[in-house]
Amino acid sequence: MKLTVKKEQLQKALQKVTNIIGSKSTLPVLGNVLFEAIGNKLILTTTDLEIRITTTIEAQVQREGKTTIPAKKISMLVSKFIDDEVFLDCNEKHHTDIVCGTANFKMLGLPDDDFPSPVDFAPIKSIKFKEMDFLRILDQISYAVSLDDSRKVLHGILCSIKDNTFTAVATDGKRLALVERVPEEFAGQEGDTIVPLKSAIELKRILEKDGNVTLEFGDKQARFRTEGVEIFTKLIEGNYPNYRQVIPAGFTKSIDIPVKTFIAKLELVSIALTDSSAFIKLKLANNKMEFLAASSNVGEGEDHIDIDYDDEMLDISFNPAFLADPFKHCDADKMMLKLNDSFSPVALESGDGFLYVIMPMRNR
Amino acid sequence: MKLTVKKEQLQKALQKVTNIIGSKSTLPVLGNVLFEAIGNKLILTTTDLEIRITTTIEAQVQREGKTTIPAKKISMLVSKFIDDEVFLDCNEKHHTDIVCGTANFKMLGLPDDDFPSPVDFAPIKSIKFKEMDFLRILDQISYAVSLDDSRKVLHGILCSIKDNTFTAVATDGKRLALVERVPEEFAGQEGDTIVPLKSAIELKRILEKDGNVTLEFGDKQARFRTEGVEIFTKLIEGNYPNYRQVIPAGFTKSIDIPVKTFIAKLELVSIALTDSSAFIKLKLANNKMEFLAASSNVGEGEDHIDIDYDDEMLDISFNPAFLADPFKHCDADKMMLKLNDSFSPVALESGDGFLYVIMPMRNR
């Protein structure tokens, strides 16, 4: 392998693929990036055996070939280079000469034969979104995934397609976040798949302002493709809980909430709390929402906002972090709070297909 | 205690005093800020029993008095407040009502009687510097203090005054950083004192662009004063090693080094190294300084800069972090590298009273 690439392109490509590399892999080659020079392309690949990320950049290839180079070190090196072009020349021992301006390195790699091969993949459905739209979907719900739960299926995001509508769901058993959206294109079989949170996070990292992302799902594998980047991931097997039964059939009360003011007051009043089992109480009456918090070692906090509500007086308590999450990931000015009483599940909606359901706390 | 203060002033004052508060003090009151309302002033004090920081701000005091309030919580609270004025009202149980705009808190404090009293202090010398100048001095040498060494005296910065010249020294036994500067004013006895690194770091935090700092030293205590802030600190007792004998009497070679380029090449080539015992080799010859580094698991790196040197060829090896430190804390364009051979101590000077002495490594 012998080639010249633009320094900036190589740096960006390395940033896209190296995030999944952990520091303590038992298989040394998993700490390396696979470099493949073919035609006028340089293909970079990394894997942690669950996820495999590949990106392709232009290169002036003088001699085709493959090798692997330690990911952390090559990334550090390229980010410190100051000239425009990087020259790579790998010998048969997988020692790669790396030259940029006056800087001259020799890096010890591992044979490309050691690098895991890609698995066979047969997609049974394909869904296309604008990259920005899908980024928004992931951002609106990812925080509700819990890796603590013993149920493996909850460690991922449910991606369901039915009647040309795509539904993404995340829940940790205490709250549920859901987005429904019509994709740009859909082909193949309807059905449910569960994407591991780690893969969703990697996908979020590569999504950009322009362009489309194609999500292809097989039985046990999925492939996500954007311009120049491909992510292969294992899927989580098993049946996702029936989330529809958690969503109340109707609500008797519905209140417009100003997003920024709400989160500011919620965070301020929560300072009176100490441990994570503490709750914040919302008191609704006379066109006012009061925030109340108290703990035995800090003291008490109280603030309020004006709302449009003159129904019966209502006290309702929440875990402050769970209540804050959807507001933190909302880019609308307002959310609609829907509820029936102090004890039944409460819903938050932002009018763009997003729905959040949370149980009130009873320890009031 | 009952008073009104400007929110911004209170926030700045809390930032100045709360940094020394650790999370795991055995004495609960050390986690609190002492509030004292006297005349038209609010005085805030914290201590970790080694250091005591006091700052004074203007306040409209309606009722004089004292209390203590948990530092972390009051800091969080004030930083989240959005209105201009904060109202504090403390009752006899040391519960303080804190009001800002519509936000209303009650914080549980501890009696001010529990808060440690200041120790008696009799200064025997007083030194005045411009705040910016003293900040520069601390920045140029603090990194050379090692808290790992078993010799307690090396855990601090030697502050010595003689013949109207102030000398600050830090060393970890492997390298030495020193600054000599003439202060704005000096009164009292000549002599040496050792200031704990932690106190120097706190002093750095409060030094600002304008104004003067007065350093007053007693036998076992020192007091550092700027506009509105006082730091009391214990001094480290014992005799500082005779650092003068480490500084070579003369040098046969002297080379101008461009600071930014040097540090860039040094950091780049060091990527070829892995562990902290590794060394980087400088090769001087033919008006060139080559940087060479190699390790058995990463590979080799090499780069160079042009210098003004046509003396004999010289190889000299250094711990790369120790070599980088003075360049990282240098605000001049050039440093002068002075040396005799590959084995004797090397000096770096920036022409403003700063001197750095480092031993070459022998494992070349």
Interface residues (C-beta under 8 A of the other chain):
Chain A: P70 K73 M76 L77 K80 F81 I82 H95 T102 A103 N104 F105 K106 M107 L108 A264 K265 E267 L268 V269 I271 A272 N297 V298 G299 E300 G301 E302 D303 H304
Chain B: P70 K73 M76 L77 K80 F81 I82 H95 T102 A103 N104 F105 K106 M107 L108 A264 K265 E267 L268 V269 I271 A272 N297 V298 G299 E300 G301 E302 D303 H304
